[in-house]
């Protein structure tokens, strides 16, 4: 009997050692792949953590600071950009769990000093749920809120909304109906936290959330790179070509100001993958935990699409796995978190490089492969006999990302949609075509996905929309968009012609005749161009010599074009060149009028 027990112990020990050996080999292989990908994508450093089978594993590769030759540590402090929102959301849900708030609490009573322009206020006021889910209808961010070095970490949060509130807080969609990512919305949540708790949101979240989760190396307070090289010092951030970037405070700091470590994020993931309890105590109610990645009542959800954003995360279907995820990006850092609740697994990483050209999706694929998630079979296609040809046509973003660039996005971010046998083909202007397989009930699955990724629906005005739950397009008139494109091309051609004629006249005997004010105006644009080139991009939202000269010279352009056109029409038009010059002036002027109508001109970034 004793021999049998001894054999069982030996067998168990051998099995355990074998499992640990396999796990160690897999971890080593992952580290090698991550390090190789880091080099191939020309990124500086990365730190990550993985939660799987109740185990926490952290790793790192590359450099934390090139100038100091400091390697990236497993416990290195890093910034995480908008991954911050997932942690802050937990703080809001904690207040709801304590009955200090509700998901359906209206926002305006907590923020009485803000003036919201909500056309649907009587039927659909902004609620806490809407801010968490990005369905409040608010704009994302203004340039002065993002690129403004005068922002300080201690400034009151309402300073971000101190100017032009009527325009700033104008709702573009009915609250609760459309997903529209909003940094402003999460800044408002920070203000709500302060109103409810009567303390700075940073202090409350550090003491009542991070401390409880034992995330002792994390903070919502602003941190910057120190002179000392320590395992927990904040890594230096970098842009493309490995240009160093120190931490920069922004006015909407609740949306992205958070410093953490990979081991701390492992603790956060472990809590989110649980049932909301800490020990025997309920920290966040179970019904709230169940809605972390569940869209509530959007038009897309009501049309049958399960993809979208919940109270803290978005559903993401990639690489054969469906998880609840959130990306993050800030000055010098790119981050990502993705959790798979059914299998109690997840990963987080932060890269101290902010490079738009890098393919960070490669890291997601590596971590998903390492987690060894159960494969999900793709939903089968459905045969559709009578295809709805009314779906075919031109679609534009509705709403687009930034309200101040609505016209530009309409011109350059549209897509053509058409049926092709049992597929729907999306042809964006600036990227490759996407092929969607019909699933029935107006649901479609994009190639490489397992679940329904898109849905087509109509609203009460019979307008046609297509959405993936996070980005929505509306069908528009081809004629209308074509005319806008014709207007733009004619306007640009007119400006080029005016410039060329002006240069030619500089070297002709008639150069001392009447001044060509339109040409002079175009030349003056070199003044703000020079000022902008001499300043940091972080000063883009400031009221300074660059922005003032731009607004003055841009404002003068329609005037000088109008004056030149008026004078030109008074002259004889017998000469072919004179007629063409008159046409150039008229073309340039009409495009300026179109831009003014769309509130895209003159360019004002400090309000």
N, C-alpha and C positions, 0 to 999 in steps of 0.2 A: 504494500500500500504506500509505504514511504517512497519506494523507488518510483512508483507511478506518479506520485505528486511531484517528485523531483523532476521527472521527465516533462511533466506539464509546465512546470516553472521554466525549465530550460527552453522548451518549445516556444512559450510565450515571450521569453526574453529575446530569443532568436528572431521571432516575428517582428517584435517591436524594433529591434536593431535594423532589420531589413527595411521596415517602413521608414524609419528615420534616415537611413542611407539613401533610399529612393527620393525622399523629400529634400534631402541636402543636395543631391545631384540635380533635381529639378530646379531648386533655388539657384544653384551655381550656373546652370544653363540659362536661366532667366537673366541673371546679372550680366552674363556675357552678351546676350542678345540686346539688352537695354544699352549697355555701354557701346556696342557697335552701332546701334541706331542713333545714339546721341552724336557720335562722330559723323556719321553719314548725313545727318540733318544739320550739321554745323551748329549744334547747340552747346551751351557751356556746361551745365550740370543738371542733375536730377536727383531728387530724393523721393522715395515711395514707401507705401505700406500696403500690406495685403492681409485681409481677414478671411480665413478659410478653416472650416472644421474646428472652430473655437480656438484657432491658433492665430497669433499676430506675428507678422514678419515684416521687417523694414529693411530697406536697402538704399544705396546711393551710388552715384557714378559721376565722373567729371569733376569740375571745379566749382567751389563756392565763391572764390575771388581770384581772378586771373593775376591781378597786379601783386597780390600777396602770396600767390602760389599756394592758396589754401584749398585743399580737396573738399569736396562736398561730403558732409558727414551724415550719418543716418539720423541724427537728432538735430540737424541744422535747422535754424529758424528760417522760414520762407514765407513769402506772401502768396496768397491764393486767389486774388481777384474776386470774381463773383461766386466762387465756392463759399465765400463769406455768407451769402444769402441763405444757404442751407443751415448754417449754424445759428444765424440770427432768427430764422424762422422757428427753430426749436425754442428759443427764448420767448417768442410770442405765444407759441403753443403751451408753454409752461404757464404763462399768465392766464391763458384760457382754461387750462386744467385747474387752476386755483380759483376759477370763477371771477377773475378780475376783468376779464374781457369775454366776448363770444365771437365766433366766426362771423356772425351776422351783425355785430355792432357797427353802427354807422361811424364813419371816420370824422365827419365835420364837427361833432360835439367835442371831440378830443383836440381838434386843431381849429379853434374858432377864429384865429387871427389870419387864416389862409382863405383866399377867395377862389373857390373852385367854379369853373364855368362848365356846368353839367347840364346840357339840354334835356336830359332825362331824369333830373333830380327828383321829380314827383313819383315816378314809377320805378326808378332804379338808382338810388343813392349809392355812393361808394361805401363798401363795407370792408372790414378787415380781411375777409376771405379774398376779395378782389385784389387787394394789394399783395397778399401772399402768392396768389396764382398768376399775377401779371395780367389780370383781366379788368382792371379799373378803367382802361381806355386812355390812360395818361401817356404823354410822350415819354421817350426813353431818357434823354439827357440833352442839355444845351452845352454849347462849346464853352461858355464861361464857367459852367459847373465842372467841366472836365479839365480844360487846359487853362489853368489860372494859378500862377505861383503865389498869389496873395492869400490863398486858402491856408488856414492854420488848423492844427489838430484840436485846438480848444475853442474854436468859434462856435457859437450857438448854431444848431442845425437849421433854424429858420432863416439864417443868412443866405442859404442856398435858394431861398424863395422870396428874397427881399425885393426883387425887381420884376416889374412887368408881370404880375401874378395872373392877370386875366388871360394873357397869351400863354404863359408858362403852364398854367393848370387847366388848360382847356381840354376837355375830353373829346377824343376823336371817334370813339365807338361807345356804344351803350354798355355800361358796366356789367360784367358777367358774361358777355356774349362772345368776345374775341380775345384770344391771347395776343398781347403786344408787350414785349419785354420792356420793363421800365425800371431803371435805376432810381428815378425819382420816387417811384412807389415804395421802394425799400427804405429810402431816406425818410419818407413819411412814417413808415413803421417804426423807425428809430425814434421819431418824435412822439409817436403814440406811447412807446415804452417809457419815455421820460415823463410823459404826462401821467401815466398810471402809477409809476413807481416813485415819482418825485425825486429822481436822481439821474445823473448822466447815464445814457444807455450803456456806455462802455463799462461803467462801474457795476451796474446791475448785472449785465451778462457775464462779466468776469467772476463776480461773487456768487451769483445764483444759478449759473449754468456751467461755466467752465470748471469752477472749483468742485461742484457736485459731481461732474463727470471725470474728475481727477485729471483734467487737461491742464496741468500746472505750468507747462512751458508754452502756453498759448495766451493770447490777449487780444481784445478789441481795441486797446489803446494804440496810438500811433507809435511805431518803432522805426528806427533808422539804422543804417549800417554803422557799426562802431569801429574804433581803431584797433581793438583787440581781437585777436584770433582765438575764439573759444568754440567748443563744440556746439554751443547754443546761439552764437552770434548770428545776426541776420545776414544771409547770403547777399552778395551784390547782384543787382539785376542787370540785364543786358538787352540791348536791341540787336537787330540784324548786324552782321559783321562784327559782333562781339563788342559793341560800343557800350561802355558802362553807364548805368542809370541808377542813381540813388533813389530811395523812397521819396515819394511826393504826396503830401496830403491833398485830398480833394474835398470839396464842399459836401458832396453826397457820400460821406464816409461810411454810413451804415450799410451801403450797398457793396463795399469792397475792401474796407479796412479791417484786416484780420491777419495776425501773425501766428504761425503755428509750427508744429513739427510733424513728421510722418508718424512717430509713435503715438502722439496725441490724437492724430486723425484716425488711427486704428481704434483708439478708445471710443471716439465719436461714432465710427462706423459700427462698432460692436453694439453700442446703445441703439442706434437707429435700426439695426437688424433684429433687435429684441422686441419686447412687448410694451415698452414704455415704462417699465418699473426699474427701480434701483433698490436692490435688496427686496424687502417686502413692501416697499412704498411705491405708490403710483406717482411717477414724476410727470408723465404726459399720458393723458387718457388714451385707451386703446382705440376708440373710434377715430381720434385724430391721427394716430399712427397709421391707421388703415388708409388714410386719405393723403399721405405724403406725396404720392405720385399719381393720384386719381383726379383727372379733370372733373369739374363739378357739373356745370350746366351751360357750357359753351354751345354755340351753334354747331360746331364740329362734333361734340359729344352727343348732342341731340340727334345728329344725322347718322350716328352709329359708330363713329371713330373713337377708339379707346386711347389713341395716342394724344399726348398733350401734357400740360403741367398741372401738378397738384399743389399741395400746401408748401412744398419745399423742393421737390425734384420734378424732372420731366421724364416721361417714359422714353426709352431709347432702344431701338431694335438694330443691333449691329453685330456682325461677325457671328451670326447664328445664336445670339443670346439677347434676351429682352430684360433690361434692367431699369432702375431709376437712377438718373445721372444728372450731373450739373457741371458745365465747363466754367473756367475762370480765366480772366486775363486782366492784367494791370501793367503799369509801367515796369518793364523788365522781367515779368513773370508770366508763365502760362501754367494753369493747373487743371486738374480733372478729378472728379469723384464719381464712382459708379457702384451701385449695390444691387445684389440679387437676393431679395428677401426669402424666396422659397428655398434656396439652397444655403442661406446664411453665409454668403460670400460677398466680397467686395474689394475694390482697390482704390487707392488715391495716389496721385503724384503731383509734384510741383517742379517745374523746370524754370531755372532762373534765366530764361531768355524769352523775349517777346518778339518773335519773328514770324510775320504773316506767311512767308514762303516755306516755312518748315511744315512737314507732314506729320503732325503729332498724333494723327489717327493710328500710325504704326505702333505707338506705345499702347494704345487701347487694345489693339489686336493681340499684342504680346501678353498683356496682363489677363485678358479674357482666356487666351489659350492656356496660360499657366493655371488659372482657376479650375480648369477641367470641368466646365459646366455641362449639365446634361443637354444633349442636342435637342433643338426644337424643330419639328418638321414644318416646312412652310405650308400655309393654308392653301388648299387646292383652288385652282382657277375655276371659274364658272363660265359656261357657254352662254353667250348673249346673242340671240337671234336678231333683235332689232336694236341696233346701236343708235343712241340719241345724238344725232348730228348737231343738235343745238349746242352741245358742249364744245364742239370745235370752235376755235377762234383765238383771239388775242386776250391775254390776261395781264393785269398789273397788280403790284402789291397793294393790299387793302387791309390794314394800313401799312405804310412803309416803316422803316426803323426810326428815322428822325424826321419830325414834322418839317423842320427847316430845309430839308432836302427832298421834299415830296415830289416836286417837279422833275428834278434830276433822276430820281429813282423811277419815275414813270417812263422817262425817255430811255433809260439804260438798263432797267431791271425788269423788263417785261418778258413774257414767254408765249410761244405759240403752242396751242394744244390741239392735237388731232388724233382721230382713231386710226388704228392700223390693225386690221383683223380683230383679234380678241385682246388687243392691247390699246392703252392710251399712251401717247408719246408726248412728253413735255419737252419743249425746245427752248430753253432759256437763251437770251441773247449772248450772255457772257460765259456760258459753261456748256458742257456736253449734254446731249439729250438723255432724258430719263425715261425708261420704259416701264409702264405700270401694267400689271396683269389684272384683269377684271375678276372680282370675287363675288359680284352680285350686290344688289341693293345700293348701287352707286359707290361701293367700296372698291379700292384698288390696292394692290401690293407692288411696291417698287422692287425691281431686281436687286437681289442680295438681302432682302428682308424676309422675315418669317410671318409677320402679321400684317393686317391691313394698315397701310401707311398713309393713304390719302382717301378723302371722301369728297364727292361733289354734291352740292346742295343749292337750293334757291331760297331767297328770303321772301318776305311779304310783298316786296316790290318786284318780284320775279327776276331779280338779279342773280346771275349764276356765279358761284364761288367754288374754288377748289383749294383744299387745305390739307396740310399734314399734321394739323393740330398746333403747330408752332409758327407756321408761316402761311398766310392766307392770300390768295390772288382772286381778283374779281374780273369777270369778263367785261371788256370795253369795246367800244366801236373802233374798228380798224381805220375808218375814215378820220375820226377824231385824232387818234394817235399819229396817223400819217400826216395830218395837217400840222401838228406840233413839230414833228420831225422836219417837215418842209420849212416851217418857220425858222427852226434852229439852223438848218443848213444854209438857208438864204441869209439869215442874220450873220452867221460866221463868215460866209463868203463875202458879204457886204463889208464887214470890218476889215477883212484881209485886203479887199480891193481898195478901200479908203487908205489903208496903210501903204500899199504899193504906190498908189497915185501920189500920196504925200511924199514918199521917198524920191520918186521921179522928179517931182516939181522942185525939190531941193537942189537938183543939179541941172535945172533948165534956166534960160534967160529970164523967165517970168517969176523967178523965186521971190522977188520983192513986191509982188502984187498982193492982193488981199490975203490976210492970214488964213490958213486952212485950219480952223479951230478944231474940227473933228480929228484931224491927224495929230495936232498938238495934244489933244486930250488923250489919244491912244498912247502917245509917247510918255505922257505923265504917269501912266501906270507903272513905269519902271521905278518910280519913287517908292510906292508901297512895296513893290517886289524886292527892292533893295533892303528896305527896313525889315521885311519878314525874313529875308535870307540871313540877316545879321543877328537875329534873335533865336532863342530856343523855341522849339515847337510847343513847349509847355506854356509859353506866353501868348499863344494864339488867341485865347479868349479875353485878353486884357484890352482895356481902352488905353492905347498908347500911340506913339507916332505912326506905327505901321497901320493900325486899324483906323485911326483918324484920317490919314492921308488916303487910305483906300475908300472910305465912305465919301469923302469930299470929291475925289476924282471920279468915282463911280456915279455919284449923283449928278455931276456935271455932264457926263457923256450923253444922256438923252437930250439935254439942253443944247449942247453943241451940235449934235446930229440934227435936231429940229431946226436950229438956226441955219446950219449949212444947207439943209434941204429947202428951207424957205427961200434963201438967197439964190439957190440953184434954179428953182422953179421960175424965178423972176427973169432969169437969163434966157437967151436964145437956146433952143434945144435942137437946132438943126444939125449940130455936130454929133456924130455917132458916139464919140467918147463922152461927150457931155451927157447924153441920154443914159449911157451905162453908169456914169458916176452918180447921176440922180437916182437911178435904180438901186445902186449900192447903198446910198444914204437912206433911202426908204426902207430897204431890207433890214439894215442894221437897226433902224429906229423901231420898226415893228416888233423885232425880237426883244428889244429892251422893254417895250410896252407889255409884251407877253410875260416876261420875267417879273415885272412890277405887279401885274395882275395876280400872279401866283405867289407873291410876297417872297420871291427869291432874289430880288434886286432892289436896292443895293445890298451888298453882303455886310450884314451886321452880326457879329459874333459875341458881343459883350452884353447883350440883354437877354 
